[in-house]
Amino acid sequence: MKTSINWTKLVTQGRAKAIGIPWSKEEEIALKEGISAEDVRAGLLTLKEVDKANKTGEDDLDRLPMEELNKSAKELGLNIDEDVVARTDLIKEIEKAEESNEDLFKKTRPELSAMAKELEIEFQYIKTTKSDFVELIQKARLK
């Protein structure tokens, strides 16, 4: 009888580092000390390192549980299959979407107006602020 390891299940339960990669001895020790699987995956193996990362906000996406990453992706309008998407791919897509939103804020009001026209968004230029344009464009992109 042939059996196979369900790596996806092990990873989502924090029982393996990644698909096909078990925890190292150092990582197992960190997990036993109460450090979350996401923090260990991000390379934080001591409570001191975790505290430092919490204060500086380092690698926030790398440290989020999959449920939070899926929630962030949906809020950004990303269409994903939660059961299939790999963590690293999901983080890359979230980063791209966030960068795209940041780029909107760098544009001038006339540039945003032109984008809104291309997306066939109805608006009155005189009454529409820059932040209104950004919001309208983001909503149109989600559709």
N, C-alpha and C positions, 0 to 999 in steps of 0.2 A: 504494500500500500504506500503510495507516494503522497507526501504532504509537503506543503510549501508555507513559508512564513508570510504572514500578511504584514509586510513592512509599513504600509500606509496606516494601518490600525495602530501598530506599535509607535509610530512617530506621533500620531495625533494624541495618543495617550501619554506621551512623554517617556515612553519606555525604550526609545531608540533615538539617536541623534538625527538621522536622516534615512531615507530609503536605502537599505543595504549597508548602513553604517551604524554599528552599535556604539554605545558610550565608551569612552576610554576610562581607565581606572580613576584618573583625576576628575573627570566629569562626573562619574558615579559618586565620588566623595562629595563633590559640590552639591549634587542633587540631594544626598542624604543630609546635608547641612541645611537644607530648606531653600536653596536657590532654585528659582523656577527653571523649567526646561528651556524656555525662550532665552533667559539670561545666559544659561550655560551654552546654548547654541551660538549666542553672540560673543562667546569667549570670556564671560565673566565667571570666574571660578571661586572667588572669595566674597564674603559679605562686604568687605571694604571696597572691592571693585564695584559691586552693585550700588553701594551708597554713593560712590563717586559718580557713577553713570547716572544715577537718579538726580543728582544735583546739577550735572552739566547737560542732561537731556540727550546724551549720546545715543546714536543708533536707535531712535525711538521705534521705528517700524520693525527692526530686527528683534526687538524685545516684546512685541505685542503677541498675544495668543492668536491663533488662527481665527477664532470667532470675531475678535476685534478687527483683524485684517479684512475679513469678509464684510463686516459691517462698514468699514471705511470705503471699501471698493464699491459697495452698493450706493453709498452716499455720494460718491464721485461719479456715479452713473456707469460704472463698469459692469458689463454682462459677463458673469463668470459662473462656472459650475463648481460649487463649493466642494463637491466630493472628488473632483478630479484635479483641480489646479494645484500646482506645486507651490510651496511657500515662497521660494525665491522668485518664481515668475510673477506671483501675485504682488510681491513687494515692488518689483520692477515696474509693473503696470500702475500701481498706486503712485509711485514716484513720478512717472511720466505724466499722469493725470494732474497731479499737484503742480508740476512744473508748468504745464499748459495753462492752468488757472492763474499761476503767478505771472506768466507772460501777458495775460490780459490786462493786469493792473499796470504794466509798464507801457501800454499803448496809450496814445493820446485819444481825446474824445472824438475827433474826426475819424481816426482809424477805427475806433470801436463802432462808430456810426456806419462806416462802410461795411464792416463785418456783419453788423445787424441787418443791413440791406441785403447782403449776399445770402444770409440765412432766412430772408423773407420775414423778418420780425417787424411787426407794426409798432411804431413809436412816433412821438413828436419831439423833434430834435431840441427845441427850445426848453421843453419841460423835462428832458431826460438827462440826468447827471451821469458822470463817468461810472460811478458805482452802480447806477441803474442799468447802464449798458452792459457792464460785466455780468450782472445778475441775469439779465435777459439772454445773453449769449450762452451762459452756463446752462440755463434751463433748456434752451433750444438744442444744445449739444446732447442733453440727456434723453431727448425724445428719439 
